[in-house]
Each structure stands twice: as structure tokens, then as C-alpha cells.
Amino acid sequence: MSRTTIRDLEGVVALINRMAGQTFTLGYAYGGVRLEGDDGSTDVSPRLSKGEMLEWLHAFTYGLEYAKERGSRAGPMGATGTLGEHVPDPSPTAKAAHLNLDVAAPDQLPGVLRKASERFAQDAEELDSAHQTRSAGRPWRKIARVLDAAADRIAKFV
């Protein structure tokens, strides 16, 4: 695992600036870094370590992509696309099919949770591939593990 550098962070911030059409900067203080807007007068993120900030910035880009997709319906980055590539829907929970808890009997719930877990894991792999970084899908993998653990616990009781 490589260290996160200031150059890594600044590269993602440059991408965010192009995507958002605004100017964001990084503020460094107290051993941490945060994303700032309006020339440093607005805190956009909490103060984090460089590694945590890199993950936070990636999540922020997914949010921008998602917002643009929902706003334009022309694709994740609009008709011209800043990234020039398709990025999978970063919000698996936005689709009702991913996690429909309307079950007829309690013993069906573990199966529903496992199916949702599989979908989150698949989305994680797609995000990793699209963004060429293993950290892109990390939140979805964590959710998948939580769902699997919940399914296991529920299966013990029913």
C-alpha cells in the first residue's frame, strides 16, 4: 500500500474543480487536511488524514457524478463527459431492487440481505474498475460485509 501524497490529493481536487465548475482548495492545519470552498472561507469536508481525505475526495467525485447523471440524464458526466468514461451508479440503495425488505416471512430476510450484499459487492468491483483504484468501492464492500453479518445473525434466530 502506497502513501497518499499531496500531489495525489491535488490531482483529485483538480478533477473536482473541472467537474463542479467551481474552485475548491485543500487547507492544511493541525496535522490534517480538509476540502475548502470560497477561497478557504467554507469548510466542505472535515479535517482528515491524507489517506482518509483521498477516500473522501473520491466519494465526493462520485456524488458529483451522480448529481450530474440525475440532472442531465445524458450520462454520468453529461453529454460531453469530463471523465470520458461510464461510471456505474454509485448509489446501489437508490434502486429498490437492491434492498427490498418487504418479505412474507422472517426466514426470507437473510436471503434478501445476502442478495443485496452481492449487489453491493458487484457495484464495488465496478467502481474500482471504472476509477482504477481499489479504494473506490471500499464503502460498498463494507456495506456488503455488514449485510452478510446481519443475514447470518438473523438466520440463527429463524
C-alpha positions as CSV (number, residue, x, y, z in Angstrom):
1,M,0.0,0.0,0.0
2,S,1.5,3.3,-1.0
3,R,1.4,6.5,0.9
4,T,-1.0,9.2,-0.1
5,T,0.8,12.4,-1.2
6,I,-0.2,16.0,-1.5
7,R,0.1,15.5,-5.3
8,D,-2.5,12.7,-5.1
9,L,-4.9,14.9,-3.3
10,E,-4.4,17.9,-5.5
11,G,-5.0,15.8,-8.6
12,V,-8.4,14.8,-7.4
13,V,-9.2,18.3,-6.3
14,A,-8.3,19.5,-9.9
15,L,-10.8,16.9,-11.2
16,I,-13.5,18.1,-8.8
17,N,-12.9,21.7,-9.9
18,R,-13.4,20.7,-13.5
19,M,-16.5,18.6,-12.7
20,A,-18.1,21.2,-10.4
21,G,-17.1,24.3,-12.3
22,Q,-16.1,25.8,-9.0
23,T,-12.8,26.3,-7.3
24,F,-12.1,24.1,-4.3
25,T,-8.8,24.1,-2.4
26,L,-7.1,22.0,0.3
27,G,-6.5,23.5,3.7
28,Y,-3.7,22.1,5.8
29,A,-3.6,22.6,9.6
30,Y,-3.2,20.7,12.8
31,G,-1.7,17.7,11.1
32,G,-4.7,17.2,8.8
33,V,-6.2,18.3,5.5
34,R,-9.7,19.4,4.5
35,L,-11.5,20.5,1.4
36,E,-12.4,24.1,1.3
37,G,-14.5,26.3,-0.9
38,D,-14.9,30.1,-1.4
39,D,-11.1,30.7,-1.1
40,G,-10.9,28.9,2.2
41,S,-13.9,30.6,3.9
42,T,-16.2,27.5,3.7
43,D,-15.3,24.1,5.1
44,V,-16.6,21.4,2.7
45,S,-15.1,18.4,4.5
46,P,-14.0,17.6,8.0
47,R,-10.3,17.7,8.7
48,L,-8.8,14.2,7.9
49,S,-5.5,12.5,7.4
50,K,-4.2,12.5,3.8
51,G,-5.3,8.8,3.2
52,E,-8.8,9.5,4.6
53,M,-9.1,12.6,2.6
54,L,-8.2,10.8,-0.6
55,E,-11.1,8.4,0.0
56,W,-13.4,11.3,1.0
57,L,-12.5,13.1,-2.3
58,H,-13.2,10.1,-4.3
59,A,-16.6,9.8,-2.7
60,F,-17.2,13.5,-3.4
61,T,-16.5,12.9,-7.1
62,Y,-19.0,10.0,-7.1
63,G,-21.6,12.3,-5.6
64,L,-20.9,15.0,-8.3
65,E,-21.2,12.3,-11.0
66,Y,-24.4,11.0,-9.5
67,A,-25.9,14.5,-9.3
68,K,-24.9,15.3,-12.9
69,E,-26.4,12.0,-14.1
70,R,-29.7,12.6,-12.3
71,G,-29.8,16.2,-13.5
72,S,-29.0,15.7,-17.2
73,R,-30.0,12.1,-17.9
74,A,-27.3,12.2,-20.6
75,G,-24.9,10.0,-18.7
76,P,-22.8,10.2,-15.5
77,M,-20.9,13.3,-16.7
78,G,-23.5,14.8,-19.1
79,A,-23.3,14.8,-22.9
80,T,-19.6,15.7,-23.2
81,G,-18.4,13.9,-20.1
82,T,-15.4,15.2,-18.1
83,L,-14.0,11.8,-17.4
84,G,-14.9,10.4,-20.8
85,E,-16.0,7.0,-19.3
86,H,-19.0,5.4,-17.9
87,V,-19.1,5.2,-14.1
88,P,-21.6,2.8,-12.5
89,D,-24.4,4.2,-10.4
90,P,-22.6,5.0,-7.1
91,S,-25.8,4.6,-5.1
92,P,-26.9,0.9,-5.1
93,T,-29.5,1.7,-2.4
94,A,-31.2,4.1,-4.8
95,K,-32.6,1.1,-6.7
96,A,-35.5,-0.6,-4.9
97,A,-34.4,-4.0,-6.3
98,H,-31.2,-3.8,-4.3
99,L,-32.7,-3.9,-0.8
100,N,-36.4,-4.7,-0.7
101,L,-37.2,-5.8,2.8
102,D,-40.9,-6.5,2.1
103,V,-40.8,-10.2,2.9
104,A,-43.7,-12.6,3.6
105,A,-41.9,-14.4,6.4
106,P,-38.9,-13.7,8.6
107,D,-36.9,-16.7,7.3
108,Q,-36.8,-15.0,3.8
109,L,-34.9,-11.9,5.2
110,P,-31.4,-13.5,5.3
111,G,-31.7,-14.3,1.6
112,V,-32.8,-10.8,0.7
113,L,-29.9,-9.4,2.7
114,R,-27.4,-11.7,1.0
115,K,-28.7,-10.8,-2.4
116,A,-28.3,-7.1,-1.6
117,S,-24.8,-7.9,-0.2
118,E,-23.9,-9.5,-3.5
119,R,-25.1,-6.4,-5.5
120,F,-23.1,-4.1,-3.2
121,A,-20.0,-6.2,-3.8
122,Q,-20.6,-6.2,-7.6
123,D,-21.0,-2.4,-7.6
124,A,-17.8,-2.1,-5.5
125,E,-15.9,-4.1,-8.2
126,E,-17.4,-1.9,-11.0
127,L,-16.4,1.3,-9.2
128,D,-12.9,0.0,-8.6
129,S,-12.6,-0.9,-12.2
130,A,-14.1,2.4,-13.5
131,H,-11.9,4.6,-11.3
132,Q,-8.8,2.3,-11.4
133,T,-8.4,2.3,-7.7
134,R,-9.2,-0.3,-5.1
135,S,-10.5,2.4,-2.7
136,A,-13.3,3.5,-4.9
137,G,-15.6,0.6,-4.0
138,R,-14.4,0.3,-0.4
139,P,-17.6,1.8,1.2
140,W,-19.8,-0.6,-0.8
141,R,-17.7,-3.6,0.2
142,K,-18.0,-2.6,3.9
143,I,-21.8,-2.4,3.5
144,A,-21.8,-5.8,1.9
145,R,-19.9,-7.3,4.9
146,V,-22.4,-5.7,7.3
147,L,-25.3,-7.1,5.3
148,D,-23.7,-10.6,5.3
149,A,-23.2,-10.4,9.1
150,A,-26.8,-9.3,9.6
151,A,-28.0,-12.1,7.4
152,D,-26.0,-14.6,9.4
153,R,-27.4,-13.3,12.8
154,I,-30.9,-13.3,11.6
155,A,-30.6,-16.8,10.1
156,K,-29.6,-18.1,13.6
157,F,-32.9,-16.8,15.1
158,V,-35.4,-18.0,12.4
